[in-house]
Structures are given as C-alpha cells and as structure tokens.
C-alpha cells in the first residue's frame, strides 16, 4: 500500500465534484464544496460551544428578545419585522440541525413555515411592511435559512419557493431592485442564494438575475478606503465595520459567473487595504467601533460581534471559491482569538465591541467609541443586532470544518475535533474521525472508517504559521518537510482503520506592529496571547436568570513586554498545558499558558475607562523586571494583547 503525498495550493480548478451539488456551468467550478448540513459532527471543545449555545442566549432568545415576540411582523404579517428574526434563525436552525436537536428543529420550523406562508402572489416574501422601500435585505437572511432547511431535510417546498421569489426580484423594475441603504451594500448575500438555486435547478433566468443583482449592489470592486470617504466617514456605508466584513468578498462571489480574475484581486486588495490601516492587531479583526474612523486604528477600538461572525463567513465563502488556505487561516484566527471573548463563558451574555486591548468591560460610556452608552459590558438583553446575528458564528464554522473537493476527495480545512461522513471517489460512503485538542494541541489524528478499500485524495491544510509540519501514516513518518500555506494531498487506497497524524511544532513568535507604535504581540500556532488580568464579575442589571455583568480588572494591566522580537524564546516560554475540558475559553481553564518577562509602565494609563494608546516603543522602564502569565486571547475578557515593546538589553 503506497501513499503519495504532494503539496498543492488548492484542489484542481478545472473539474467539479460529481458527488455533491457543485457550481453548474457556466459558473466557474468550485475547488471546494460544502457538504450538506449534518455531515459533520463536532466534538470536544467545539461541541461544547454549540451545547452552551443551546442553553445560552441563542437557544433561548425568544425569552429575551422583543423582536421574537408574538407581535413580530414575521408572525402577524402586519407591522414591522426586519433583520433580527432571520439573523437569529440563520444560526439557531443550523444549531439544531448540527446537534440533531428535535426541540430546536421543531421551533425553527414554526418560523420557517411562516416564511413559506408569507409568500404573496407575485413571489414577495416576509412582512409586507418591508415592501414599502422594496427592502429586500431581511429576506436575504431568510433565503439562507431555507437553504439550510433544504440541505438538512430535503424539504420539497424550498426550491419552488425560492424560484418564485427570484422571479419576483427578476420582474422588479431596475430602480426598485436594491434601491439603496443596507440592501444595496449587502446585495452579495442575495447573489450567493441565486447561485445556490441555479446549481440545483439550472434555470437560465437566475444567471440574468444574478448579473443584475451584482450590478445593482454597491461597488465593492473599487478601493473601499479613499480620501474623499475619509473626510465624510460617518456618511459612508462603506466604512461600516459589518458592511466591510461582508461586502469585501462580493467581487469574488461574482467572479464565479464573470470568470474575471481581477474580481478575485479586488477582494484581496480591499482585505489588505482595510487590514493595513485598521487591522494592525492580533485576532484577525479590524478596529471598527461601528465604522472604521480615520485616526482610530489602534488595538483598543474594538470590533462589533456581528463583524466577527460575518468576517468568518466571508473567509469560509472565499475558501470554497478559491480553494486557497489563507482564507482558512483568517477564519480560524477570528474564531479562536476574537469570537470567544465576545461572549460570557456560559454563552448567556455578549457584548457589542471586543478589542485586543480592553481593560474594563464596564457599563459606562467612558470610552472613546463612536457610539455612546454601554458597549463592552456583557448583557443578554442588549446589543440588538449582535444578540441575534452572533448565532451563526459557531454553527457555520462547524459546517465548514470539512469540504468536498473538486476531484471527489475530502479536505480538512478548518481544524477542530469532529467526525465527518462523506461520499468520495467513485461514490463510497466513508467516515473520518478527527481527534485533536487543536487549537490548543499540536497534533491532529485522522482515522478513516470504510467497509472496503477506497481510493480518494485527502487534503490537509498546512496553516501559514506552521514552520514545521509533518505527516505520518499508520505510525510511519512519510513527510516531515511540509510547506506552510499549501495543502498536503494524500492519494492512497484507504482501508478501514488507516490513521494519519498531522503534527506541528509551533514556535513562540513575536509580531511587531510597526504602524502601531512598534507594539508587540505574541503568538504560538493559531493562538495569540494576552496578559492574564484578574477579573471581577459584577452584576449590574438583567434578571436573576439572565444577569448582565461588568467585568472589572483586579490586577495591574500596564506592562510592557521585555522581549527580543527576533528571539522571543529567550524571555517567553511555555508555562502550563492541559487538555481542554468543558469550556476552555476562560482564564482558569486556559489549556495553554506562557510565562513572559515584563515591566510596569506607570506612565501608561487609562483614558476614562479605556486603555490608553500603546506607548511608542521601544520604551524604557525603571520598574523591576518580573514574570507575567500570558493566556490565549480567546480565554480573556480583559486583555492586553498588543504590548509596549521593552527591548532586553
Ligand atoms: Zn451587531
């Protein structure tokens, strides 16, 4: 039995998977294709997130949200019903399908049945009030809910229902299709759903509709950031953080139809443009405390929870379109380092803004954010959009751990403990068990289950940070010089019980952010690290069942790191490791901690309740050098993850 390992940038671009619904010509073939919901069973820490969601604010949001009451326009078909219900349903229903939870599936079906019933003669759906401005934005979210329903259950109503709705859109006079506001900025969501249906029915009018939708959507091909918009940032929908997290991918979505590769370049250019100015920080996000604001790019500005889940999804979508591993790296960076800190560990509360440097999650408005009022305290009742939209973050992440490949293989693209059932090769049904503590552990064990021998390519992503990665098969090392940023493709006649181990040897690295005062951040593998700060959880509101908390610091935070960025291992080392158990994203449960050398910087002070800007380094401190503990950023609700740099003499 011989194994063949090759490194490739993507599964082949010229062919299509023949076992799962893929892009139908003339759309460009997808190198990676989503498996139907239910194919992937999360395990370990990821399953824990989903189970906490079930019992947390997502699973019980109808008890909390005034937008999910009996007077919702999505129930009465009278009065208002906007984005909140479908934002929530998009994640809530998928949570039910992934967990195979009959209660959630039944509760979601009630809302979905109402969506079916809402369809009018001409195909319009949803609360009639949304017709007034031809506001199609909330319906774009409903479309994704129906796609999930179809993938999970094969509900026969879905395809004709979507077909009638897209006929309605097709028949709209041009000026009434995405006339303005959010729907115009977010039309690419609608575009994806049109392709989804086209791939299943092949009706030609859908491609014409897709072309019109793209042309009527705001221009995300041009550079997002410009001097003219800088001068008028408050007025530009292009500067809204959530819009950016969604909109930057739309040219790449339309590339599938136009086949014009400059659209892929436009998406990448705008990603880099935004990150270059506002993303000079660990955690994969960019600072947009509502909007990106010129002059407010430092790591205390914070990213809205909605922008995290939308940015993660955009990276998941780009991964399927391009096959390139960098999109998976970007998605994991947000999932492991930013998203967990946006919630309470029990997932029963959330906040609006999360920043790499955040020293007080209080309920005051004494922060220099664009919006006033409470934005960083944890509350199950507030934060209208995020409270609903956060629901799809972990479920969509779980649905994209494994993807089918264009050559009828299987790719492990995002890593987390899981089990996948999939059809491969000539049509054989197999399972692969993925056993790992990743991102907290350094190796991943895959076990193939198949009743008979089967040939298919297995793709394993080698992350961009992986300087040393090795693969052994059935205990025998077969490749120990894997290059980061590519896939390892293993072609082989697989038999039941075959085991593949992918192992990493992550180094501790120091990233210097030259544009942010030479501040320094520490990473090891997929995790970034922040100072361990004592947390006082103080209830300030809510109810006994659903309390709202401030999280206040009980230990000093104003440390600079004493580190040689070229040789961080000289002053930073692994302190403690333990297998993740329960909810790992807390300071106490952190499965991996580091020891570092630091000095206090008495001149670095809070501004109101907000951390001051990171002093420009290298800085000097006459305070004594001491040891501090660093924990994964995702485990910390109070954080310093971009440190002033103190050069070790
Ligand atoms: Zn939000």
Boltz pocket constraint, residues with backbone or C-beta under 6 A from the ligand:
constraints:
  - pocket:
      binder: B
      contacts: [[A, 304], [A, 305], [A, 306], [A, 307], [A, 383], [A, 384], [A, 385], [A, 386], [A, 387], [A, 389]]
      max_distance: 6.0
